[in-house]
Amino acid sequence: MAYPLLGSSGKQVPHKKPLPDEAPYMKRRILIVEDNEQAREQLRLLLLKEGGLDVDATGDGGEALHALETQNYSILLTDLRMPTMDGFQIIEEVARRRLPVTLIVMTGHGSVDAAVRAMQMGAYDFLTKPIDVAHLREVLKRALRERTLLDEIASLREHHRQNYAFQDILSKNPRMHALFELIANLAETTSTVLVEGETGTGKERVARAIHQSSRLRNGPLVAVNCAALPETLLESELFGHEKGAFTSAVGQRRGRFEMANGGTLFLDEVGDIPAAMQAKLLRVLQERRFERVGGTESIEVDVRVIAATNRSLLQLVREEKFREDLYYRLNVVKIDLPPLRERPEDIPLLATHFAEKFARPDRQTKQIAPRTMEILLRYSWPGNIRELENAMERACVTALEETIHPENLPPEILHPDRPKSKFQIDLDRPLPELLREMSAKIERQYIRKALKKSRGNIGRCAVICGLSRRSISAKIAEYKIDKRVFKEM
């Protein structure tokens, strides 16, 4: 049964055309979801006569969601009680899919509790049936005004993405824009690329950008962390093995080179590859063919190799820890990623991006208070973009209000360690005592750094430190270092 559209006096009123200076809204699009055909058409015609609005209507919730995903709507005006998909389900789906539309619900006088529940789920306002035309106009005016502001913010964010983004990498920094241009120039080639940068600067993201920009984009992108695997497993991981090649080889296994055929192989932390494996990798890069461990068949591959390291490979060559010929084979095209502290103009851009990323599905993106942004800009970010992302995720989780305040940031960012002063010489203490203290401090810092690099692996940490596993385990216990922390990094 259709419901009448009533004025505030309770009498049915004819449509009142708005005066030119009275028109409350620009040309915007509204979608009506109402299962009663007569009521739906009556409401659609009323809103069309209001002027300045495009109005669509449907009686099916599924059709409404499809329309919201294919067209831009400012307002979704939906009934709560419908037979197939009700208004509550529509609200849930709009929130889950993060559709940019303002929800207004319609319900009977006896269902005000349901309307309140709908607003708690994310609806902007509610209207009770029979609809009061004057109240409808007022609610739409407010909703469209606020929608306009939200759309302008979204437009500005999209503008930032279009102007400062390249293949999911955001930056305003001129050095980064030069890198974007270099990556674009690599599109039609399969040249080997070496990416150097500190931990957390986004080396794997750069590798993905190179892959997505290239003619190999339809092929696989296969990544392997060379530092996470011991030498005995690294060869099998890269080249595969045949059944019976070693004790645990119960079947044939394809390696990462073979898996990446027709695409891109990303070798992360390539500076940690052992000397024996460096020679084998050099041969594969030269010939583009290899044999599986324990096999005799020569396998040819068409693959672009992107290598990454957080250390200077050239310095490792000078220290005779990395083969010079392999270095030049990898260093065909070099990309040096600047740390975040050298890109301060990117901190607000990235912080805002992460605030959007970690917004709850049913909530608006949290705003960053000016004082909070000052702290973010002042911090040195030793962990680079990864550390900023983790800090913003924590801030979004702990901020109970719609604004991120300084207290929502991690303690190490709020109260960073001050630069340590030079070691003070105290002549009141014996020299051997001072030397023992200084040695212990250096030893503890060295072991912690080695654990971080080896991600808590005792064996690899021992190799880095030049000590036995037993000695490293004893020193970790002596200095009360929790190695589990480094396994999670």
Secondary structure, DSSP 4 states (H G I P E B T S, - for coil): -----B-TTSSB----PPPTTT--S-SEEEEEE-S-HHHHHHHHHHHHHHSSEEEEEES-HHHHHHHHHHS--SEEEEES--SSS-HHHHHHHHHHTT---EEEEEEEGGGHHHHHHHHHTT--EEEEESPBHHHHHHHHHHHHHHHHHHHHHHHHHHHHHHHHEETTEE---HHHHHHHHHHHHTTT----EEEE--TTS-HHHHHHHHHHHSTTTTS-EEEEEGGGS-HHHHHHHHHEE-TTSSTT--S-EE-HHHHTTTSEEEEETGGG--HHHHHHHHHHHHHSEEE-BT---EEE---EEEEEESS-HHHHHHTTSS-HHHHHHHTTEEEEPPPGGG-TTHHHHHHHHHHHHT--TTSPPPEEPHHHHHHHHHS--TTHHHHHHHHHHHHHHH--SSEE-GGGS-HHHHSPPPPPPPPPP-TTS-HHHHHHHHHHHHHHHHHHHHHHHHTT-HHHHHHHHTS-HHHHHHHHHHTT--THHHHT-
